[in-house]
């Protein structure tokens, strides 16, 4: 799944993705950037 890496400033394919629920109750997907290792998020069902 694609996500935006703030550190690299590019859209990349996330690694080790998992579905989470944010504090406001909305669904999101969390993963890791394959290049720099920073946490990445994509808001919405995924």
N, C-alpha and C positions, 0 to 999 in steps of 0.2 A: 504494500500500500504506500502511496506517495504521501509525503509530508514536507513541511518547510523547515529547513534548518536555519535558525537565526544566526548561528556562528559562521556557517559557510555562506549564508545568504543565497541559498539555492534549494530547489525542490529535489528531493532525493527519495529513493525507495527505503522505507524504514526497516530496521532489523529488530528482531525480538519483539514483535508487536503484541499488545494485549489490550483488551477492551476495559475501560474504566468509566466511572461515573464522577463527574466533577462536583465541586462543593454545591453548585446551584442545581444539581440533579440532572444535568444534561449529559448525554453519552459522549464519549470521546475515545480516541485510540492513542495509545502512548507507545513510542518505540525509541530506538537509538539510531543516530546517524552513523552509517557505515564508514564514513571518512574521518570524522573528528571525535565521535563517541558521545556527543551531546544528546540530551533528551530531546525528543521531538514529539509534537502533539498534532493531532488532526481532530477538530471538533465535528461531531455528528456521528451517526451510526456508521459502522464500518466493518 
